[in-house]
Amino acid sequence: MPDADLLAVQGREVPSARIPLSRERILTAALDFIDAEGVSALTMRKLGGVLGVEAMSLYRYVPGREDLLDGVVDTLVSQLDLDEDVLSTPEHGWQDFLQRMAHGVRRVAIAHPKAFPLVASTPPEAPWLRPPLRSIRWVEKFLSGLLSEGFSDEQAVAVYRAFTGFLLGNLLLEVSHRGGAVGPLDLVEEEVPQRGLRDAPVVERLGPLLSQDESLREFEESLESLIDRITQQVSSSGA
């Protein structure tokens, strides 16, 4: 098989045909491929070659490239579950909770700089869920954690917006310097499929708040905050 020969020439292991295909195996292989070659190089034919099968064999588990990339995003975010330093609920206060989650997301971004920009370009289950926390499960944990610490609904949503905005801006910039191809964000509003929210009652209840467009206000507040910090730095330097 030409693809297998190519892998051998590149010094990469040819997968055994005796290992059965599964969606998890395909998504893992796709993430590995993106880590090595980038998103733009990924095709079903090339991925099939890596797995030692014809491309058509993949469609039983991933209907197409869009579903494949959605699955890669899920695989990326699920790595937070394996990070022992990231907490599902606050144990030492909400500040520690957010710090641990922020560093966990950063570790994912640093480990997969070429794949991480997909969290900003791949449509989530609910369009108003912001990257990089686009997993319903993790947004549920995030909001529930803040509510358990005494935050109001409005405060929890405001922190969610500020937190995700901070993470996305900083991490996309960071991965772009590490080989990640950062394209335009795809945040098109569309009807939210309710089936994805059945196991996330807090996310479902706060949906109207989460879906409100606060981008202009957030931009102005962030800009004002930046100017204030610069002013303080200039004043302290005696300039």
Backbone bond lengths (Angstrom), bond angles and torsions (degrees), N, CA, C in turn:
res aa  C-N    CA-C-N  psi(-1)  N-CA   C-N-CA  omega(-1)  CA-C   N-CA-C  phi
1 M - - - 1.472 - - 1.528 108.34 -
2 P 1.361 118.12 128.02 1.465 120.21 -176.45 1.517 113.71 -57.07
3 D 1.333 117.15 -41.49 1.453 119.12 -179.12 1.523 111.15 -63.71
4 A 1.337 116.76 -38.81 1.458 120.52 178.11 1.524 110.40 -65.37
5 D 1.369 115.90 -39.49 1.460 119.33 177.50 1.522 110.72 -62.70
6 L 1.338 115.96 -39.88 1.455 120.07 179.63 1.524 110.79 -62.35
7 L 1.336 116.45 -42.53 1.460 120.28 178.61 1.519 110.86 -61.72
8 A 1.315 115.70 -40.32 1.457 119.56 -179.34 1.527 110.77 -64.87
9 V 1.356 115.75 -41.17 1.463 119.86 178.81 1.521 110.46 -62.88
10 Q 1.354 116.12 -37.33 1.455 120.64 -179.54 1.517 112.85 -77.86
11 G 1.332 116.47 -2.67 1.448 119.65 179.36 1.513 113.17 78.28
12 R 1.331 117.34 17.78 1.458 121.27 -179.48 1.517 109.89 -102.60
13 E 1.307 116.08 145.80 1.460 122.21 -176.11 1.520 111.02 -68.94
14 V 1.316 116.67 134.10 1.457 122.21 175.65 1.527 108.66 -85.11
15 P 1.345 118.79 121.21 1.467 120.70 -177.21 1.516 111.71 -60.84
16 S 1.297 115.64 145.40 1.451 120.80 179.09 1.516 110.49 -74.70
17 A 1.333 115.95 133.24 1.465 120.41 178.71 1.518 111.08 -68.11
18 R 1.329 116.93 -14.03 1.471 119.91 -179.21 1.522 111.92 -79.21
19 I 1.324 117.25 -15.56 1.457 120.11 177.63 1.523 107.94 -80.88
20 P 1.330 119.29 119.16 1.469 120.64 -175.66 1.523 111.75 -67.61
21 L 1.312 114.83 147.63 1.459 119.94 175.64 1.521 110.24 -71.83
22 S 1.295 116.29 150.02 1.454 123.02 173.03 1.523 106.98 -153.49
23 R 1.316 116.97 161.04 1.464 119.18 178.47 1.531 110.73 -60.96
24 E 1.328 116.70 -40.92 1.455 120.33 -179.79 1.520 111.30 -61.60
25 R 1.331 116.80 -43.33 1.466 120.44 -179.37 1.526 110.71 -65.48
26 I 1.324 116.40 -39.37 1.461 120.76 179.90 1.524 110.66 -66.02
27 L 1.334 116.86 -43.71 1.460 120.46 -178.85 1.525 111.63 -66.89
28 T 1.319 116.19 -38.29 1.466 120.18 177.25 1.520 110.48 -63.49
29 A 1.332 115.94 -42.67 1.462 120.30 178.82 1.525 110.62 -65.50
30 A 1.342 116.25 -37.93 1.468 119.85 179.22 1.525 110.68 -65.21
31 L 1.328 116.74 -41.90 1.465 120.06 178.22 1.523 110.57 -63.92
32 D 1.315 117.35 -42.55 1.465 120.91 177.78 1.531 110.74 -61.59
33 F 1.336 115.49 -40.73 1.462 120.05 179.91 1.523 110.43 -63.59
34 I 1.346 116.55 -45.76 1.463 120.70 -179.99 1.520 110.54 -63.04
35 D 1.331 116.74 -40.90 1.467 120.38 177.73 1.521 111.04 -56.21
36 A 1.335 115.76 -36.42 1.460 120.20 -175.87 1.527 113.10 -88.21
37 E 1.338 115.83 -41.92 1.460 119.62 -169.98 1.526 114.86 -113.54
38 G 1.333 117.66 -17.55 1.455 120.54 -176.93 1.513 112.40 96.99
39 V 1.326 116.43 159.78 1.469 121.53 -176.62 1.522 111.81 -65.14
40 S 1.322 116.99 -42.19 1.464 120.13 -174.66 1.521 112.77 -63.17
41 A 1.330 117.80 -23.29 1.464 121.02 -178.59 1.524 112.74 -84.72
42 L 1.329 116.77 -12.15 1.464 120.10 -174.79 1.521 111.44 -77.11
43 T 1.320 115.96 124.31 1.458 122.72 171.66 1.517 108.10 -133.15
44 M 1.319 115.73 160.20 1.462 119.22 178.73 1.524 110.32 -63.40
45 R 1.326 117.59 -35.18 1.460 120.34 179.48 1.522 111.34 -65.05
46 K 1.337 115.52 -45.22 1.462 118.74 -180.00 1.520 111.06 -66.67
47 L 1.331 116.53 -39.31 1.461 119.56 179.46 1.516 110.13 -65.97
48 G 1.328 116.85 -39.21 1.459 120.02 175.88 1.522 111.35 -60.94
49 G 1.335 115.70 -39.09 1.459 119.35 178.08 1.519 111.98 -63.33
50 V 1.332 116.60 -40.20 1.461 120.50 178.20 1.522 110.79 -62.27
51 L 1.330 115.63 -37.91 1.461 120.54 -177.53 1.526 112.65 -87.41
52 G 1.330 116.77 -3.67 1.457 120.36 178.08 1.507 114.36 75.86
53 V 1.349 117.07 27.95 1.462 121.49 -179.77 1.517 109.09 -135.37
54 E 1.336 116.25 166.90 1.455 120.48 173.36 1.526 109.54 -73.37
55 A 1.323 116.06 150.87 1.457 120.73 -178.55 1.529 112.24 -56.76
56 M 1.331 116.62 -36.78 1.467 119.98 -178.15 1.525 112.27 -60.86
57 S 1.325 116.79 -25.90 1.471 120.08 -179.66 1.522 111.63 -67.51
58 L 1.329 116.86 -22.80 1.465 121.00 -176.96 1.530 112.01 -76.43
59 Y 1.331 116.28 -26.57 1.464 119.61 -172.16 1.526 113.05 -68.59
60 R 1.296 117.37 -15.26 1.466 120.29 174.93 1.531 110.30 -67.49
61 Y 1.315 116.99 -28.70 1.469 122.12 -175.24 1.529 112.70 -107.69
62 V 1.329 116.47 -30.10 1.476 121.54 177.12 1.525 107.17 -133.18
63 P 1.332 117.83 108.23 1.467 121.23 -174.16 1.517 115.10 -58.00
64 G 1.325 117.20 -24.40 1.456 119.48 -179.61 1.507 110.99 -173.33
65 R 1.334 116.13 -178.03 1.462 120.71 -175.73 1.526 111.62 -64.31
66 E 1.344 117.46 -37.07 1.464 119.81 -179.86 1.520 110.97 -62.58
67 D 1.332 116.25 -44.84 1.463 120.04 177.80 1.524 110.34 -65.40
68 L 1.309 116.53 -35.42 1.463 121.01 178.12 1.531 110.35 -61.42
69 L 1.334 116.74 -45.90 1.461 120.22 -179.12 1.526 111.34 -69.19
70 D 1.347 116.91 -35.81 1.466 119.81 174.07 1.527 109.99 -58.54
71 G 1.331 115.11 -43.03 1.458 119.91 179.86 1.515 112.56 -65.95
72 V 1.323 116.79 -35.01 1.465 120.35 177.24 1.524 109.97 -64.52
73 V 1.342 117.19 -40.17 1.464 120.59 176.70 1.525 110.17 -61.18
74 D 1.336 116.73 -45.33 1.465 120.36 177.99 1.523 110.56 -58.90
75 T 1.330 116.42 -40.70 1.464 121.16 179.97 1.523 110.29 -64.59
76 L 1.331 116.83 -39.94 1.464 120.49 177.90 1.524 111.17 -62.07
77 V 1.333 116.02 -52.55 1.462 120.10 -175.97 1.527 110.84 -65.13
78 S 1.330 117.32 -33.27 1.469 120.31 -178.77 1.515 111.99 -65.80
79 Q 1.327 117.62 -14.71 1.460 119.81 177.74 1.523 111.53 -67.03
80 L 1.331 116.73 -19.22 1.460 119.33 174.40 1.526 110.95 -62.82
81 D 1.343 116.34 -30.49 1.462 120.19 179.23 1.524 111.77 -64.90
82 L 1.328 116.15 -25.55 1.466 121.05 -176.59 1.527 112.05 -93.77
83 D 1.331 116.03 -6.43 1.466 120.53 -178.39 1.524 109.04 -85.74
84 E 1.317 116.41 109.93 1.467 121.38 -175.41 1.525 112.73 -66.26
85 D 1.316 117.43 -18.36 1.458 120.00 -178.11 1.534 112.27 -86.44
86 V 1.324 116.92 -16.08 1.463 121.63 -179.84 1.522 109.23 -88.25
87 L 1.321 116.76 130.46 1.463 121.73 -177.54 1.527 111.06 -101.12
88 S 1.334 115.82 143.67 1.463 120.85 176.76 1.516 111.28 -80.03
89 T 1.314 116.68 -26.75 1.463 122.75 177.93 1.529 108.56 -139.51
90 P 1.333 117.67 151.79 1.467 119.52 179.38 1.529 111.08 -63.50
91 E 1.314 115.91 130.12 1.460 121.13 176.90 1.526 111.61 -117.29
92 H 1.329 115.87 -21.21 1.465 120.09 -178.41 1.528 110.19 -132.83
93 G 1.324 116.42 35.72 1.452 120.35 -179.49 1.511 112.41 97.33
94 W 1.339 116.25 159.34 1.461 119.72 -175.67 1.521 112.41 -71.06
95 Q 1.336 118.69 -28.41 1.467 119.91 179.02 1.527 110.79 -63.72
96 D 1.342 115.46 -46.64 1.465 120.60 177.72 1.525 110.68 -62.52
97 F 1.319 116.80 -39.82 1.463 123.28 178.84 1.526 110.64 -57.75
98 L 1.334 117.23 -47.70 1.455 121.27 -178.96 1.531 111.69 -70.77
99 Q 1.317 116.85 -38.90 1.456 120.09 179.76 1.523 111.28 -62.26
100 R 1.335 115.51 -44.47 1.462 119.63 179.43 1.522 111.47 -63.04
101 M 1.337 116.63 -42.62 1.457 119.96 -179.35 1.519 110.62 -67.04
102 A 1.317 116.97 -41.17 1.466 120.40 179.65 1.526 110.96 -61.05
103 H 1.333 116.59 -45.70 1.462 119.64 179.67 1.528 111.18 -67.43
104 G 1.345 116.86 -33.29 1.457 119.82 177.30 1.519 111.78 -64.74
105 V 1.330 116.64 -44.90 1.464 120.36 177.80 1.527 110.11 -63.54
106 R 1.317 116.75 -38.95 1.465 119.74 178.66 1.528 111.11 -63.51
107 R 1.322 116.54 -39.23 1.468 119.08 178.35 1.531 110.83 -62.07
108 V 1.330 116.78 -39.15 1.468 120.27 176.62 1.530 109.93 -62.50
109 A 1.323 116.33 -45.02 1.464 120.59 -178.99 1.518 111.58 -62.49
110 I 1.323 116.62 -44.02 1.466 120.95 -178.44 1.523 110.88 -67.23
111 A 1.334 116.67 -35.83 1.463 120.36 -179.37 1.532 111.66 -72.44
112 H 1.337 117.12 -26.05 1.469 120.84 -175.91 1.532 110.55 -135.76
113 P 1.326 118.23 62.44 1.468 119.99 -174.65 1.530 114.24 -62.87
114 K 1.326 117.88 -31.73 1.464 119.97 -179.34 1.524 112.08 -78.58
115 A 1.319 117.31 -25.25 1.460 121.01 -179.26 1.525 112.20 -94.33
116 F 1.327 117.41 -26.94 1.467 120.35 -173.95 1.527 114.03 -57.53
117 P 1.347 120.60 -37.53 1.464 118.89 178.93 1.522 114.30 -58.12
118 L 1.329 118.30 -16.93 1.461 120.64 177.06 1.519 112.00 -61.64
119 V 1.331 117.78 -25.68 1.473 118.99 179.75 1.523 110.82 -64.87
120 A 1.345 116.25 -20.87 1.460 119.94 -179.54 1.521 112.69 -97.63
121 S 1.330 117.86 -16.62 1.455 120.09 -174.59 1.516 113.87 -111.27
122 T 1.314 117.59 -14.32 1.451 121.10 -178.68 1.521 110.09 -95.51
123 P 1.340 118.95 128.05 1.475 120.83 -178.41 1.529 111.43 -59.38
124 P 1.316 117.59 133.48 1.461 121.37 177.81 1.519 111.26 -84.87
125 E 1.330 116.93 179.44 1.460 120.94 178.26 1.526 110.94 -62.22
126 A 1.319 116.79 -37.63 1.456 122.38 177.22 1.529 106.98 -127.13
127 P 1.332 118.45 120.75 1.466 121.13 -171.74 1.516 114.60 -58.28
128 W 1.342 117.88 -25.42 1.455 118.55 -178.23 1.527 112.42 -86.97
129 L 1.322 118.37 2.13 1.461 120.80 171.24 1.520 108.06 -80.61
130 R 1.311 115.44 126.02 1.445 119.85 -171.10 1.523 113.28 -90.76
131 P 1.335 115.53 143.61 1.457 118.30 170.95 1.525 109.84 -70.67
132 P 1.334 118.62 155.51 1.457 125.74 0.51 1.529 114.72 -86.76
133 L 1.347 119.12 -3.71 1.471 120.59 176.47 1.517 109.06 -87.56
134 R 1.330 117.07 74.19 1.453 120.80 -176.67 1.520 111.89 -102.28
135 S 1.303 116.82 5.20 1.459 121.11 175.47 1.524 109.01 -84.66
136 I 1.332 116.59 126.32 1.461 120.64 177.95 1.523 110.22 -54.30
137 R 1.334 116.94 -41.88 1.463 120.64 -178.06 1.514 111.56 -60.95
138 W 1.347 116.70 -44.81 1.454 119.07 -175.70 1.527 112.51 -77.09
139 V 1.320 117.56 -30.34 1.463 118.92 173.89 1.523 109.73 -67.36
140 E 1.323 116.54 -37.85 1.467 120.91 176.39 1.527 110.64 -61.02
141 K 1.327 116.40 -44.98 1.466 120.67 178.88 1.532 110.41 -63.98
142 F 1.317 116.13 -41.88 1.461 121.01 -178.59 1.526 111.09 -62.01
143 L 1.321 116.66 -53.23 1.464 120.71 -177.75 1.530 111.42 -66.47
144 S 1.326 116.88 -42.75 1.473 120.15 179.30 1.525 110.72 -62.35
145 G 1.338 116.14 -38.14 1.457 119.87 178.94 1.507 112.24 -62.50
146 L 1.331 116.82 -43.23 1.459 120.30 178.97 1.526 111.32 -67.61
147 L 1.326 117.07 -40.56 1.463 120.11 178.85 1.525 110.68 -62.86
148 S 1.332 116.64 -36.31 1.461 120.22 179.10 1.521 112.20 -67.99
149 E 1.340 115.91 -19.19 1.459 121.13 179.08 1.524 112.09 -93.79
150 G 1.331 116.69 7.77 1.457 120.36 175.48 1.515 115.76 97.96
151 F 1.332 118.34 5.01 1.453 120.67 177.17 1.527 110.20 -71.61
152 S 1.327 116.65 145.55 1.463 120.52 172.41 1.528 108.80 -77.95
153 D 1.331 117.05 168.71 1.458 120.48 177.70 1.523 110.87 -56.18
154 E 1.336 115.86 -47.95 1.452 120.68 -178.32 1.529 111.67 -63.23
155 Q 1.327 116.70 -40.20 1.460 120.26 179.14 1.531 111.26 -66.28
156 A 1.334 116.58 -41.59 1.465 120.70 -179.45 1.522 110.63 -62.39
157 V 1.334 116.88 -43.65 1.457 120.62 179.65 1.527 110.73 -66.38
158 A 1.337 117.20 -40.37 1.461 120.76 178.61 1.528 111.04 -62.61
159 V 1.328 117.55 -42.02 1.463 121.35 177.99 1.523 110.33 -65.49
160 Y 1.336 116.34 -40.74 1.471 121.14 177.66 1.518 110.47 -57.88
161 R 1.324 116.43 -45.41 1.457 120.34 -179.61 1.531 111.43 -65.01
162 A 1.321 116.07 -47.21 1.461 119.99 -179.19 1.527 111.27 -63.96
163 F 1.322 116.16 -42.17 1.461 122.19 -177.66 1.524 110.82 -64.41
164 T 1.338 116.90 -48.62 1.463 120.26 -178.56 1.523 111.33 -68.28
165 G 1.340 116.87 -36.55 1.455 119.65 176.77 1.520 111.84 -62.67
166 F 1.320 115.66 -43.23 1.465 121.06 177.07 1.525 110.82 -60.68
167 L 1.341 116.11 -48.59 1.462 120.28 -178.11 1.520 111.56 -62.30
168 L 1.328 116.20 -49.05 1.463 119.34 -175.29 1.523 111.44 -62.32
169 G 1.334 116.03 -47.45 1.457 118.88 -178.97 1.514 112.80 -60.42
170 N 1.309 115.94 -45.95 1.460 120.09 -177.62 1.527 112.17 -71.23
171 L 1.319 117.09 -42.84 1.458 119.59 -173.62 1.521 112.73 -77.00
172 L 1.337 117.87 -35.49 1.467 118.34 175.74 1.522 110.63 -63.91
173 L 1.320 116.00 -38.58 1.463 119.53 176.65 1.526 110.13 -64.08
174 E 1.332 115.28 -42.23 1.464 118.87 -178.01 1.523 111.88 -66.71
175 V 1.327 117.88 -45.02 1.468 119.00 -178.49 1.522 111.47 -70.56
176 S 1.336 117.21 -26.04 1.467 119.03 177.61 1.522 110.50 -63.45
177 H 1.319 116.16 -29.67 1.460 120.68 176.72 1.523 112.03 -81.71
178 R 1.322 115.63 -7.13 1.466 120.35 -179.79 1.526 111.16 -112.72
179 G 1.308 117.20 18.95 1.460 120.92 174.73 1.506 115.23 100.30
180 G 1.333 118.44 2.20 1.454 121.01 179.56 1.519 110.51 -78.32
181 A 1.340 116.30 134.25 1.461 121.37 177.64 1.521 108.31 -88.46
182 V 1.315 116.78 106.10 1.455 122.00 -176.10 1.522 108.91 -96.06
183 G 1.355 115.52 113.39 1.455 121.05 179.58 1.512 110.78 -106.39
184 P 1.339 117.60 -174.14 1.461 121.02 179.80 1.513 111.35 -66.28
185 L 1.334 116.44 145.36 1.451 121.61 179.11 1.518 110.17 -73.89
186 D 1.311 115.74 140.06 1.456 121.22 177.57 1.512 107.73 -106.59
187 L 1.340 115.37 94.36 1.455 120.65 -178.15 1.513 110.35 -119.36
188 V 1.335 117.06 42.36 1.454 121.91 -177.99 1.517 110.04 -68.21
189 E 1.322 115.71 130.11 1.461 120.50 178.88 1.529 109.29 -75.85
190 E 1.304 116.84 134.53 1.448 122.11 175.40 1.510 108.23 -153.63
191 E 1.325 115.23 170.54 1.455 119.80 -176.95 1.523 110.65 -61.96
192 V 1.316 116.24 136.32 1.459 121.37 -177.19 1.525 110.07 -84.31
193 P 1.338 118.79 123.44 1.453 120.32 175.75 1.526 110.38 -70.54
194 Q 1.315 117.09 115.28 1.452 121.02 -173.77 1.523 113.68 -67.18
195 R 1.334 117.67 -23.58 1.461 119.65 -177.01 1.526 111.50 -61.00
196 G 1.353 116.73 -27.30 1.454 119.16 -178.83 1.513 113.31 -76.69
197 L 1.344 117.18 -8.76 1.450 120.81 -175.41 1.521 113.25 -108.01
198 R 1.301 117.76 1.58 1.467 120.65 -174.64 1.519 112.58 -59.58
199 D 1.327 116.59 -34.92 1.465 120.09 -177.48 1.526 111.77 -98.96
200 A 1.316 116.58 14.74 1.462 120.54 -179.60 1.525 109.21 -132.83
201 P 1.339 117.85 73.39 1.469 120.55 -174.08 1.519 114.27 -62.85
202 V 1.330 118.00 -35.00 1.462 119.60 179.72 1.527 110.01 -68.10
203 V 1.339 117.10 -45.19 1.453 120.40 178.28 1.528 110.38 -60.26
204 E 1.329 116.98 -41.60 1.464 121.03 -179.81 1.527 110.71 -64.58
205 R 1.347 116.98 -44.10 1.468 120.62 -177.86 1.517 111.66 -66.41
206 L 1.358 116.33 -36.13 1.454 120.27 -178.11 1.521 112.45 -90.33
207 G 1.339 116.75 7.66 1.457 120.95 179.89 1.518 114.40 -51.91
208 P 1.349 119.32 -47.24 1.476 119.37 179.13 1.520 112.98 -59.25
209 L 1.333 117.86 -38.15 1.461 120.60 177.80 1.529 110.79 -69.78
210 L 1.344 115.66 -42.60 1.455 120.27 -178.05 1.527 111.98 -65.44
211 S 1.336 116.66 -29.59 1.456 120.48 -175.02 1.519 113.65 -84.45
212 Q 1.327 117.68 -7.34 1.460 120.42 179.38 1.528 110.34 -68.49
213 D 1.315 116.01 136.15 1.467 121.15 179.50 1.523 109.50 -83.14
214 E 1.317 115.89 107.09 1.468 121.86 179.72 1.529 110.60 -116.15
215 S 1.339 116.82 18.97 1.459 120.35 -171.05 1.526 112.47 -62.44
216 L 1.334 118.31 -41.70 1.455 119.99 -178.51 1.525 110.94 -65.88
217 R 1.335 116.59 -46.39 1.467 119.81 179.05 1.521 110.62 -61.15
218 E 1.334 117.34 -42.71 1.462 120.71 -179.46 1.527 110.72 -64.61
219 F 1.328 116.37 -39.04 1.464 119.90 178.40 1.520 110.11 -62.43
220 E 1.328 116.91 -46.21 1.462 120.49 -178.42 1.523 111.16 -65.19
221 E 1.343 116.69 -40.73 1.460 119.43 178.93 1.524 111.37 -65.91
222 S 1.337 116.42 -40.35 1.467 119.75 178.68 1.521 110.63 -65.27
223 L 1.310 116.08 -41.02 1.462 119.92 179.11 1.527 110.45 -65.23
224 E 1.333 116.99 -43.33 1.460 120.79 177.85 1.524 111.09 -62.08
225 S 1.323 116.06 -40.54 1.461 120.18 178.31 1.521 110.89 -63.97
226 L 1.322 116.56 -41.51 1.460 120.72 179.08 1.526 110.50 -63.05
227 I 1.315 116.82 -44.58 1.465 121.06 179.52 1.527 110.42 -62.64
228 D 1.315 116.67 -41.30 1.468 120.61 178.61 1.521 110.93 -61.49
229 R 1.344 117.32 -42.64 1.468 120.00 -180.00 1.524 111.01 -65.23
230 I 1.317 115.65 -41.79 1.464 119.15 178.89 1.530 110.16 -63.52
231 T 1.346 116.16 -41.95 1.469 120.71 179.26 1.521 110.90 -60.24
232 Q 1.329 116.55 -43.07 1.468 121.15 179.33 1.528 110.79 -64.37
233 Q 1.321 116.65 -40.82 1.452 119.83 -179.89 1.527 111.29 -65.94
234 V 1.327 115.10 -41.04 1.461 119.06 179.07 1.527 110.85 -65.53
235 S 1.336 116.05 -41.31 1.466 120.28 -179.74 1.519 110.96 -64.74
236 S 1.316 116.84 -41.84 1.468 119.95 -177.86 1.531 112.36 -69.42
237 S 1.336 116.10 -24.49 1.466 118.98 179.47 1.516 112.85 -82.79
238 G 1.367 115.18 -8.24 1.445 119.58 177.30 1.506 115.03 81.76
239 A 1.382 115.30 12.45 1.464 118.66 -179.17 1.515 110.32 -74.84
